[in-house]
Amino acid sequence: VAGPAADGRPVRVLGAFGSAVAAPGETAQVTLTVPARVFARYDEQAARWTWPSGEFTIAIGRSSRDLRLHAAVTVA
């Protein structure tokens, strides 16, 4: 998940992962649940988690270098 620039937040974080096995020519389906906390960052001054508003991009792929699908999510 990549989102608005914020102090202390990495450019991209791992939101969920799963695995699938499929033979050549077969398809597989994997359901992933991305928890709300993935969109948050810890504010050290306030000593609490905050949820910055803005648009986040959820990218799905085989690795961080092979991201084949993208979806935009807006946090208000």
PDB file with one MODEL, atoms N, CA, C and O in Angstrom:
MODEL        1
ATOM      1  N   VAL A   1       0.852  -1.164   0.000  1.00  0.00           N
ATOM      2  CA  VAL A   1       0.000   0.000   0.000  1.00  0.00           C
ATOM      3  C   VAL A   1       0.900   1.228   0.000  1.00  0.00           C
ATOM      4  O   VAL A   1       1.793   1.350   0.839  1.00  0.00           O
ATOM      5  N   ALA A   2       0.666   2.131  -0.934  1.00  0.00           N
ATOM      6  CA  ALA A   2       1.404   3.383  -1.020  1.00  0.00           C
ATOM      7  C   ALA A   2       0.407   4.516  -0.850  1.00  0.00           C
ATOM      8  O   ALA A   2      -0.712   4.442  -1.359  1.00  0.00           O
ATOM      9  N   GLY A   3       0.804   5.569  -0.135  1.00  0.00           N
ATOM     10  CA  GLY A   3      -0.146   6.641   0.128  1.00  0.00           C
ATOM     11  C   GLY A   3       0.500   7.994   0.215  1.00  0.00           C
ATOM     12  O   GLY A   3       1.652   8.173  -0.183  1.00  0.00           O
ATOM     13  N   PRO A   4      -0.249   8.959   0.742  1.00  0.00           N
ATOM     14  CA  PRO A   4       0.259  10.324   0.850  1.00  0.00           C
ATOM     15  C   PRO A   4       1.551  10.365   1.666  1.00  0.00           C
ATOM     16  O   PRO A   4       1.721   9.617   2.629  1.00  0.00           O
ATOM     17  N   ALA A   5       2.444  11.247   1.262  1.00  0.00           N
ATOM     18  CA  ALA A   5       3.696  11.397   2.008  1.00  0.00           C
ATOM     19  C   ALA A   5       3.388  11.908   3.405  1.00  0.00           C
ATOM     20  O   ALA A   5       2.600  12.838   3.578  1.00  0.00           O
ATOM     21  N   ALA A   6       4.007  11.303   4.386  1.00  0.00           N
ATOM     22  CA  ALA A   6       3.822  11.726   5.778  1.00  0.00           C
ATOM     23  C   ALA A   6       5.110  11.424   6.532  1.00  0.00           C
ATOM     24  O   ALA A   6       5.796  10.442   6.248  1.00  0.00           O
ATOM     25  N   ASP A   7       5.425  12.276   7.490  1.00  0.00           N
ATOM     26  CA  ASP A   7       6.621  12.051   8.294  1.00  0.00           C
ATOM     27  C   ASP A   7       6.530  10.698   8.979  1.00  0.00           C
ATOM     28  O   ASP A   7       5.514  10.370   9.593  1.00  0.00           O
ATOM     29  N   GLY A   8       7.589   9.921   8.871  1.00  0.00           N
ATOM     30  CA  GLY A   8       7.639   8.647   9.558  1.00  0.00           C
ATOM     31  C   GLY A   8       6.945   7.502   8.835  1.00  0.00           C
ATOM     32  O   GLY A   8       6.958   6.377   9.335  1.00  0.00           O
ATOM     33  N   ARG A   9       6.339   7.746   7.677  1.00  0.00           N
ATOM     34  CA  ARG A   9       5.652   6.684   6.947  1.00  0.00           C
ATOM     35  C   ARG A   9       6.503   6.271   5.757  1.00  0.00           C
ATOM     36  O   ARG A   9       6.918   7.122   4.970  1.00  0.00           O
ATOM     37  N   PRO A  10       6.769   4.972   5.612  1.00  0.00           N
ATOM     38  CA  PRO A  10       7.530   4.522   4.450  1.00  0.00           C
ATOM     39  C   PRO A  10       6.749   4.776   3.158  1.00  0.00           C
ATOM     40  O   PRO A  10       5.533   4.966   3.188  1.00  0.00           O
ATOM     41  N   VAL A  11       7.445   4.778   2.044  1.00  0.00           N
ATOM     42  CA  VAL A  11       6.806   4.999   0.750  1.00  0.00           C
ATOM     43  C   VAL A  11       5.783   3.894   0.460  1.00  0.00           C
ATOM     44  O   VAL A  11       4.709   4.164  -0.077  1.00  0.00           O
ATOM     45  N   ARG A  12       6.118   2.663   0.813  1.00  0.00           N
ATOM     46  CA  ARG A  12       5.243   1.524   0.552  1.00  0.00           C
ATOM     47  C   ARG A  12       5.316   0.567   1.743  1.00  0.00           C
ATOM     48  O   ARG A  12       6.383   0.376   2.326  1.00  0.00           O
ATOM     49  N   VAL A  13       4.177  -0.033   2.100  1.00  0.00           N
ATOM     50  CA  VAL A  13       4.147  -1.019   3.176  1.00  0.00           C
ATOM     51  C   VAL A  13       3.416  -2.269   2.703  1.00  0.00           C
ATOM     52  O   VAL A  13       2.556  -2.201   1.825  1.00  0.00           O
ATOM     53  N   LEU A  14       3.762  -3.403   3.287  1.00  0.00           N
ATOM     54  CA  LEU A  14       3.076  -4.656   2.992  1.00  0.00           C
ATOM     55  C   LEU A  14       1.774  -4.680   3.767  1.00  0.00           C
ATOM     56  O   LEU A  14       1.775  -4.622   4.997  1.00  0.00           O
ATOM     57  N   GLY A  15       0.645  -4.767   3.040  1.00  0.00           N
ATOM     58  CA  GLY A  15      -0.669  -4.747   3.675  1.00  0.00           C
ATOM     59  C   GLY A  15      -1.214  -6.125   3.943  1.00  0.00           C
ATOM     60  O   GLY A  15      -1.917  -6.329   4.933  1.00  0.00           O
ATOM     61  N   ALA A  16      -0.905  -7.085   3.076  1.00  0.00           N
ATOM     62  CA  ALA A  16      -1.396  -8.457   3.222  1.00  0.00           C
ATOM     63  C   ALA A  16      -0.613  -9.326   2.243  1.00  0.00           C
ATOM     64  O   ALA A  16      -0.016  -8.831   1.287  1.00  0.00           O
ATOM     65  N   PHE A  17      -0.628 -10.617   2.500  1.00  0.00           N
ATOM     66  CA  PHE A  17       0.014 -11.524   1.549  1.00  0.00           C
ATOM     67  C   PHE A  17      -0.686 -12.874   1.587  1.00  0.00           C
ATOM     68  O   PHE A  17      -1.360 -13.218   2.558  1.00  0.00           O
ATOM     69  N   GLY A  18      -0.516 -13.613   0.534  1.00  0.00           N
ATOM     70  CA  GLY A  18      -1.093 -14.945   0.433  1.00  0.00           C
ATOM     71  C   GLY A  18      -0.347 -15.711  -0.642  1.00  0.00           C
ATOM     72  O   GLY A  18       0.554 -15.174  -1.286  1.00  0.00           O
ATOM     73  N   SER A  19      -0.721 -16.954  -0.834  1.00  0.00           N
ATOM     74  CA  SER A  19      -0.078 -17.755  -1.875  1.00  0.00           C
ATOM     75  C   SER A  19      -1.127 -18.613  -2.569  1.00  0.00           C
ATOM     76  O   SER A  19      -2.204 -18.874  -2.034  1.00  0.00           O
ATOM     77  N   ALA A  20      -0.783 -19.033  -3.754  1.00  0.00           N
ATOM     78  CA  ALA A  20      -1.680 -19.883  -4.543  1.00  0.00           C
ATOM     79  C   ALA A  20      -0.833 -20.833  -5.360  1.00  0.00           C
ATOM     80  O   ALA A  20       0.320 -20.543  -5.682  1.00  0.00           O
ATOM     81  N   VAL A  21      -1.412 -21.963  -5.690  1.00  0.00           N
ATOM     82  CA  VAL A  21      -0.748 -22.942  -6.538  1.00  0.00           C
ATOM     83  C   VAL A  21      -1.657 -23.205  -7.726  1.00  0.00           C
ATOM     84  O   VAL A  21      -2.845 -23.481  -7.559  1.00  0.00           O
ATOM     85  N   ALA A  22      -1.094 -23.118  -8.926  1.00  0.00           N
ATOM     86  CA  ALA A  22      -1.865 -23.384 -10.140  1.00  0.00           C
ATOM     87  C   ALA A  22      -0.941 -24.011 -11.173  1.00  0.00           C
ATOM     88  O   ALA A  22       0.210 -23.602 -11.326  1.00  0.00           O
ATOM     89  N   ALA A  23      -1.448 -24.988 -11.863  1.00  0.00           N
ATOM     90  CA  ALA A  23      -0.698 -25.614 -12.942  1.00  0.00           C
ATOM     91  C   ALA A  23      -0.718 -24.688 -14.154  1.00  0.00           C
ATOM     92  O   ALA A  23      -1.559 -23.791 -14.218  1.00  0.00           O
ATOM     93  N   PRO A  24       0.178 -24.880 -15.110  1.00  0.00           N
ATOM     94  CA  PRO A  24       0.176 -24.047 -16.316  1.00  0.00           C
ATOM     95  C   PRO A  24      -1.206 -24.045 -16.975  1.00  0.00           C
ATOM     96  O   PRO A  24      -1.804 -25.099 -17.189  1.00  0.00           O
ATOM     97  N   GLY A  25      -1.701 -22.851 -17.292  1.00  0.00           N
ATOM     98  CA  GLY A  25      -3.007 -22.707 -17.929  1.00  0.00           C
ATOM     99  C   GLY A  25      -4.169 -22.636 -16.956  1.00  0.00           C
ATOM    100  O   GLY A  25      -5.279 -22.294 -17.364  1.00  0.00           O
ATOM    101  N   GLU A  26      -3.955 -22.945 -15.688  1.00  0.00           N
ATOM    102  CA  GLU A  26      -5.004 -22.865 -14.677  1.00  0.00           C
ATOM    103  C   GLU A  26      -5.014 -21.466 -14.052  1.00  0.00           C
ATOM    104  O   GLU A  26      -4.036 -20.723 -14.136  1.00  0.00           O
ATOM    105  N   THR A  27      -6.125 -21.135 -13.434  1.00  0.00           N
ATOM    106  CA  THR A  27      -6.210 -19.889 -12.675  1.00  0.00           C
ATOM    107  C   THR A  27      -6.401 -20.229 -11.206  1.00  0.00           C
ATOM    108  O   THR A  27      -6.842 -21.323 -10.855  1.00  0.00           O
ATOM    109  N   ALA A  28      -6.066 -19.284 -10.370  1.00  0.00           N
ATOM    110  CA  ALA A  28      -6.239 -19.453  -8.932  1.00  0.00           C
ATOM    111  C   ALA A  28      -6.779 -18.146  -8.369  1.00  0.00           C
ATOM    112  O   ALA A  28      -6.505 -17.070  -8.901  1.00  0.00           O
ATOM    113  N   GLN A  29      -7.531 -18.244  -7.314  1.00  0.00           N
ATOM    114  CA  GLN A  29      -8.090 -17.060  -6.669  1.00  0.00           C
ATOM    115  C   GLN A  29      -7.595 -16.989  -5.236  1.00  0.00           C
ATOM    116  O   GLN A  29      -7.613 -17.984  -4.512  1.00  0.00           O
ATOM    117  N   VAL A  30      -7.154 -15.805  -4.833  1.00  0.00           N
ATOM    118  CA  VAL A  30      -6.681 -15.569  -3.473  1.00  0.00           C
ATOM    119  C   VAL A  30      -7.434 -14.365  -2.932  1.00  0.00           C
ATOM    120  O   VAL A  30      -7.494 -13.326  -3.591  1.00  0.00           O
ATOM    121  N   THR A  31      -8.002 -14.488  -1.754  1.00  0.00           N
ATOM    122  CA  THR A  31      -8.686 -13.380  -1.103  1.00  0.00           C
ATOM    123  C   THR A  31      -7.785 -12.826  -0.010  1.00  0.00           C
ATOM    124  O   THR A  31      -7.343 -13.560   0.874  1.00  0.00           O
ATOM    125  N   LEU A  32      -7.515 -11.526  -0.075  1.00  0.00           N
ATOM    126  CA  LEU A  32      -6.661 -10.870   0.909  1.00  0.00           C
ATOM    127  C   LEU A  32      -7.469  -9.830   1.668  1.00  0.00           C
ATOM    128  O   LEU A  32      -8.319  -9.156   1.086  1.00  0.00           O
ATOM    129  N   THR A  33      -7.211  -9.699   2.945  1.00  0.00           N
ATOM    130  CA  THR A  33      -7.850  -8.687   3.771  1.00  0.00           C
ATOM    131  C   THR A  33      -6.775  -7.700   4.211  1.00  0.00           C
ATOM    132  O   THR A  33      -5.806  -8.074   4.871  1.00  0.00           O
ATOM    133  N   VAL A  34      -6.957  -6.440   3.840  1.00  0.00           N
ATOM    134  CA  VAL A  34      -6.009  -5.394   4.219  1.00  0.00           C
ATOM    135  C   VAL A  34      -6.586  -4.688   5.440  1.00  0.00           C
ATOM    136  O   VAL A  34      -7.616  -4.022   5.330  1.00  0.00           O
ATOM    137  N   PRO A  35      -5.943  -4.819   6.608  1.00  0.00           N
ATOM    138  CA  PRO A  35      -6.480  -4.182   7.814  1.00  0.00           C
ATOM    139  C   PRO A  35      -6.378  -2.663   7.754  1.00  0.00           C
ATOM    140  O   PRO A  35      -5.476  -2.124   7.114  1.00  0.00           O
ATOM    141  N   ALA A  36      -7.297  -1.976   8.417  1.00  0.00           N
ATOM    142  CA  ALA A  36      -7.337  -0.514   8.419  1.00  0.00           C
ATOM    143  C   ALA A  36      -6.034   0.086   8.930  1.00  0.00           C
ATOM    144  O   ALA A  36      -5.640   1.167   8.492  1.00  0.00           O
ATOM    145  N   ARG A  37      -5.374  -0.584   9.832  1.00  0.00           N
ATOM    146  CA  ARG A  37      -4.146  -0.039  10.424  1.00  0.00           C
ATOM    147  C   ARG A  37      -3.040   0.154   9.388  1.00  0.00           C
ATOM    148  O   ARG A  37      -2.110   0.927   9.622  1.00  0.00           O
ATOM    149  N   VAL A  38      -3.123  -0.534   8.246  1.00  0.00           N
ATOM    150  CA  VAL A  38      -2.125  -0.366   7.193  1.00  0.00           C
ATOM    151  C   VAL A  38      -2.112   1.075   6.687  1.00  0.00           C
ATOM    152  O   VAL A  38      -1.079   1.564   6.229  1.00  0.00           O
ATOM    153  N   PHE A  39      -3.258   1.757   6.767  1.00  0.00           N
ATOM    154  CA  PHE A  39      -3.355   3.120   6.276  1.00  0.00           C
ATOM    155  C   PHE A  39      -2.947   4.144   7.344  1.00  0.00           C
ATOM    156  O   PHE A  39      -2.917   5.342   7.062  1.00  0.00           O
ATOM    157  N   ALA A  40      -2.639   3.699   8.537  1.00  0.00           N
ATOM    158  CA  ALA A  40      -2.333   4.596   9.652  1.00  0.00           C
ATOM    159  C   ALA A  40      -0.827   4.814   9.795  1.00  0.00           C
ATOM    160  O   ALA A  40      -0.010   4.107   9.204  1.00  0.00           O
ATOM    161  N   ARG A  41      -0.499   5.815  10.598  1.00  0.00           N
ATOM    162  CA  ARG A  41       0.886   6.027  10.994  1.00  0.00           C
ATOM    163  C   ARG A  41       0.885   6.419  12.467  1.00  0.00           C
ATOM    164  O   ARG A  41      -0.086   6.987  12.967  1.00  0.00           O
ATOM    165  N   TYR A  42       1.959   6.117  13.140  1.00  0.00           N
ATOM    166  CA  TYR A  42       2.039   6.441  14.562  1.00  0.00           C
ATOM    167  C   TYR A  42       2.593   7.856  14.723  1.00  0.00           C
ATOM    168  O   TYR A  42       3.686   8.161  14.244  1.00  0.00           O
ATOM    169  N   ASP A  43       1.837   8.711  15.396  1.00  0.00           N
ATOM    170  CA  ASP A  43       2.240  10.092  15.677  1.00  0.00           C
ATOM    171  C   ASP A  43       2.900  10.102  17.056  1.00  0.00           C
ATOM    172  O   ASP A  43       2.220   9.998  18.077  1.00  0.00           O
ATOM    173  N   GLU A  44       4.232  10.227  17.078  1.00  0.00           N
ATOM    174  CA  GLU A  44       4.965  10.170  18.344  1.00  0.00           C
ATOM    175  C   GLU A  44       4.629  11.337  19.264  1.00  0.00           C
ATOM    176  O   GLU A  44       4.576  11.159  20.481  1.00  0.00           O
ATOM    177  N   GLN A  45       4.403  12.522  18.714  1.00  0.00           N
ATOM    178  CA  GLN A  45       4.083  13.678  19.545  1.00  0.00           C
ATOM    179  C   GLN A  45       2.736  13.505  20.239  1.00  0.00           C
ATOM    180  O   GLN A  45       2.586  13.872  21.404  1.00  0.00           O
ATOM    181  N   ALA A  46       1.766  12.954  19.538  1.00  0.00           N
ATOM    182  CA  ALA A  46       0.433  12.749  20.123  1.00  0.00           C
ATOM    183  C   ALA A  46       0.340  11.409  20.844  1.00  0.00           C
ATOM    184  O   ALA A  46      -0.633  11.148  21.552  1.00  0.00           O
ATOM    185  N   ALA A  47       1.355  10.556  20.665  1.00  0.00           N
ATOM    186  CA  ALA A  47       1.388   9.217  21.270  1.00  0.00           C
ATOM    187  C   ALA A  47       0.141   8.403  20.913  1.00  0.00           C
ATOM    188  O   ALA A  47      -0.479   7.771  21.768  1.00  0.00           O
ATOM    189  N   ARG A  48      -0.209   8.440  19.608  1.00  0.00           N
ATOM    190  CA  ARG A  48      -1.362   7.663  19.146  1.00  0.00           C
ATOM    191  C   ARG A  48      -1.265   7.448  17.649  1.00  0.00           C
ATOM    192  O   ARG A  48      -0.494   8.114  16.958  1.00  0.00           O
ATOM    193  N   TRP A  49      -2.059   6.508  17.161  1.00  0.00           N
ATOM    194  CA  TRP A  49      -2.143   6.240  15.727  1.00  0.00           C
ATOM    195  C   TRP A  49      -3.058   7.265  15.077  1.00  0.00           C
ATOM    196  O   TRP A  49      -4.090   7.628  15.641  1.00  0.00           O
ATOM    197  N   THR A  50      -2.681   7.731  13.891  1.00  0.00           N
ATOM    198  CA  THR A  50      -3.517   8.654  13.118  1.00  0.00           C
ATOM    199  C   THR A  50      -3.722   8.079  11.725  1.00  0.00           C
ATOM    200  O   THR A  50      -2.905   7.299  11.236  1.00  0.00           O
ATOM    201  N   TRP A  51      -4.812   8.469  11.097  1.00  0.00           N
ATOM    202  CA  TRP A  51      -5.129   8.004   9.752  1.00  0.00           C
ATOM    203  C   TRP A  51      -5.132   9.212   8.819  1.00  0.00           C
ATOM    204  O   TRP A  51      -6.127   9.933   8.752  1.00  0.00           O
ATOM    205  N   PRO A  52      -4.032   9.443   8.096  1.00  0.00           N
ATOM    206  CA  PRO A  52      -3.992  10.569   7.173  1.00  0.00           C
ATOM    207  C   PRO A  52      -5.023  10.384   6.058  1.00  0.00           C
ATOM    208  O   PRO A  52      -5.209   9.277   5.551  1.00  0.00           O
ATOM    209  N   SER A  53      -5.683  11.464   5.686  1.00  0.00           N
ATOM    210  CA  SER A  53      -6.635  11.368   4.590  1.00  0.00           C
ATOM    211  C   SER A  53      -5.880  11.499   3.272  1.00  0.00           C
ATOM    212  O   SER A  53      -4.768  12.026   3.226  1.00  0.00           O
ATOM    213  N   GLY A  54      -6.499  11.016   2.214  1.00  0.00           N
ATOM    214  CA  GLY A  54      -5.896  11.098   0.888  1.00  0.00           C
ATOM    215  C   GLY A  54      -6.105   9.826   0.113  1.00  0.00           C
ATOM    216  O   GLY A  54      -6.833   8.930   0.538  1.00  0.00           O
ATOM    217  N   GLU A  55      -5.461   9.758  -1.025  1.00  0.00           N
ATOM    218  CA  GLU A  55      -5.595   8.587  -1.888  1.00  0.00           C
ATOM    219  C   GLU A  55      -4.411   7.654  -1.685  1.00  0.00           C
ATOM    220  O   GLU A  55      -3.255   8.075  -1.689  1.00  0.00           O
ATOM    221  N   PHE A  56      -4.725   6.387  -1.508  1.00  0.00           N
ATOM    222  CA  PHE A  56      -3.726   5.339  -1.368  1.00  0.00           C
ATOM    223  C   PHE A  56      -3.842   4.422  -2.578  1.00  0.00           C
ATOM    224  O   PHE A  56      -4.917   4.294  -3.165  1.00  0.00           O
ATOM    225  N   THR A  57      -2.752   3.794  -2.943  1.00  0.00           N
ATOM    226  CA  THR A  57      -2.760   2.827  -4.032  1.00  0.00           C
ATOM    227  C   THR A  57      -2.437   1.457  -3.470  1.00  0.00           C
ATOM    228  O   THR A  57      -1.412   1.260  -2.817  1.00  0.00           O
ATOM    229  N   ILE A  58      -3.326   0.514  -3.733  1.00  0.00           N
ATOM    230  CA  ILE A  58      -3.073  -0.870  -3.367  1.00  0.00           C
ATOM    231  C   ILE A  58      -2.540  -1.559  -4.614  1.00  0.00           C
ATOM    232  O   ILE A  58      -3.196  -1.570  -5.655  1.00  0.00           O
ATOM    233  N   ALA A  59      -1.357  -2.129  -4.503  1.00  0.00           N
ATOM    234  CA  ALA A  59      -0.729  -2.819  -5.623  1.00  0.00           C
ATOM    235  C   ALA A  59      -0.633  -4.307  -5.299  1.00  0.00           C
ATOM    236  O   ALA A  59      -0.318  -4.689  -4.172  1.00  0.00           O
ATOM    237  N   ILE A  60      -0.903  -5.126  -6.283  1.00  0.00           N
ATOM    238  CA  ILE A  60      -0.903  -6.575  -6.096  1.00  0.00           C
ATOM    239  C   ILE A  60       0.040  -7.195  -7.122  1.00  0.00           C
ATOM    240  O   ILE A  60      -0.007  -6.862  -8.306  1.00  0.00           O
ATOM    241  N   GLY A  61       0.889  -8.092  -6.657  1.00  0.00           N
ATOM    242  CA  GLY A  61       1.815  -8.737  -7.569  1.00  0.00           C
ATOM    243  C   GLY A  61       2.547  -9.883  -6.920  1.00  0.00           C
ATOM    244  O   GLY A  61       2.280 -10.256  -5.777  1.00  0.00           O
ATOM    245  N   ARG A  62       3.462 -10.425  -7.663  1.00  0.00           N
ATOM    246  CA  ARG A  62       4.249 -11.564  -7.178  1.00  0.00           C
ATOM    247  C   ARG A  62       5.346 -11.131  -6.213  1.00  0.00           C
ATOM    248  O   ARG A  62       5.773 -11.910  -5.361  1.00  0.00           O
ATOM    249  N   SER A  63       5.804  -9.882  -6.350  1.00  0.00           N
ATOM    250  CA  SER A  63       6.826  -9.330  -5.463  1.00  0.00           C
ATOM    251  C   SER A  63       6.742  -7.815  -5.549  1.00  0.00           C
ATOM    252  O   SER A  63       5.954  -7.282  -6.330  1.00  0.00           O
ATOM    253  N   SER A  64       7.545  -7.116  -4.757  1.00  0.00           N
ATOM    254  CA  SER A  64       7.527  -5.654  -4.794  1.00  0.00           C
ATOM    255  C   SER A  64       8.068  -5.111  -6.113  1.00  0.00           C
ATOM    256  O   SER A  64       7.869  -3.939  -6.431  1.00  0.00           O
ATOM    257  N   ARG A  65       8.738  -5.941  -6.864  1.00  0.00           N
ATOM    258  CA  ARG A  65       9.264  -5.532  -8.172  1.00  0.00           C
ATOM    259  C   ARG A  65       8.395  -6.019  -9.327  1.00  0.00           C
ATOM    260  O   ARG A  65       8.693  -5.742 -10.489  1.00  0.00           O
ATOM    261  N   ASP A  66       7.333  -6.737  -9.015  1.00  0.00           N
ATOM    262  CA  ASP A  66       6.446  -7.291 -10.052  1.00  0.00           C
ATOM    263  C   ASP A  66       4.996  -7.036  -9.644  1.00  0.00           C
ATOM    264  O   ASP A  66       4.260  -7.973  -9.332  1.00  0.00           O
ATOM    265  N   LEU A  67       4.592  -5.772  -9.647  1.00  0.00           N
ATOM    266  CA  LEU A  67       3.244  -5.379  -9.239  1.00  0.00           C
ATOM    267  C   LEU A  67       2.375  -5.226 -10.480  1.00  0.00           C
ATOM    268  O   LEU A  67       2.545  -4.282 -11.252  1.00  0.00           O
ATOM    269  N   ARG A  68       1.446  -6.153 -10.669  1.00  0.00           N
ATOM    270  CA  ARG A  68       0.675  -6.227 -11.912  1.00  0.00           C
ATOM    271  C   ARG A  68      -0.690  -5.566 -11.836  1.00  0.00           C
ATOM    272  O   ARG A  68      -1.215  -5.136 -12.863  1.00  0.00           O
ATOM    273  N   LEU A  69      -1.278  -5.472 -10.656  1.00  0.00           N
ATOM    274  CA  LEU A  69      -2.604  -4.888 -10.494  1.00  0.00           C
ATOM    275  C   LEU A  69      -2.532  -3.716  -9.523  1.00  0.00           C
ATOM    276  O   LEU A  69      -1.758  -3.740  -8.567  1.00  0.00           O
ATOM    277  N   HIS A  70      -3.344  -2.688  -9.773  1.00  0.00           N
ATOM    278  CA  HIS A  70      -3.378  -1.511  -8.905  1.00  0.00           C
ATOM    279  C   HIS A  70      -4.832  -1.084  -8.700  1.00  0.00           C
ATOM    280  O   HIS A  70      -5.652  -1.177  -9.614  1.00  0.00           O
ATOM    281  N   ALA A  71      -5.135  -0.621  -7.502  1.00  0.00           N
ATOM    282  CA  ALA A  71      -6.463  -0.081  -7.197  1.00  0.00           C
ATOM    283  C   ALA A  71      -6.282   1.129  -6.291  1.00  0.00           C
ATOM    284  O   ALA A  71      -5.442   1.116  -5.391  1.00  0.00           O
ATOM    285  N   ALA A  72      -7.064   2.165  -6.527  1.00  0.00           N
ATOM    286  CA  ALA A  72      -7.013   3.373  -5.705  1.00  0.00           C
ATOM    287  C   ALA A  72      -8.054   3.282  -4.594  1.00  0.00           C
ATOM    288  O   ALA A  72      -9.176   2.831  -4.819  1.00  0.00           O
ATOM    289  N   VAL A  73      -7.669   3.718  -3.380  1.00  0.00           N
ATOM    290  CA  VAL A  73      -8.532   3.751  -2.227  1.00  0.00           C
ATOM    291  C   VAL A  73      -8.428   5.151  -1.633  1.00  0.00           C
ATOM    292  O   VAL A  73      -7.322   5.649  -1.420  1.00  0.00           O
ATOM    293  N   THR A  74      -9.559   5.791  -1.363  1.00  0.00           N
ATOM    294  CA  THR A  74      -9.550   7.121  -0.761  1.00  0.00           C
ATOM    295  C   THR A  74      -9.943   7.024   0.696  1.00  0.00           C
ATOM    296  O   THR A  74     -10.990   6.466   1.027  1.00  0.00           O
ATOM    297  N   VAL A  75      -9.106   7.566   1.573  1.00  0.00           N
ATOM    298  CA  VAL A  75      -9.380   7.612   3.009  1.00  0.00           C
ATOM    299  C   VAL A  75      -9.783   9.034   3.332  1.00  0.00           C
ATOM    300  O   VAL A  75      -9.031   9.977   3.082  1.00  0.00           O
ATOM    301  N   ALA A  76     -10.983   9.185   3.893  1.00  0.00           N
ATOM    302  CA  ALA A  76     -11.483  10.536   4.197  1.00  0.00           C
ATOM    303  C   ALA A  76     -11.199  10.913   5.629  1.00  0.00           C
ATOM    304  O   ALA A  76     -11.548  12.013   6.059  1.00  0.00           O
TER     305      ALA A  76
ENDMDL
END
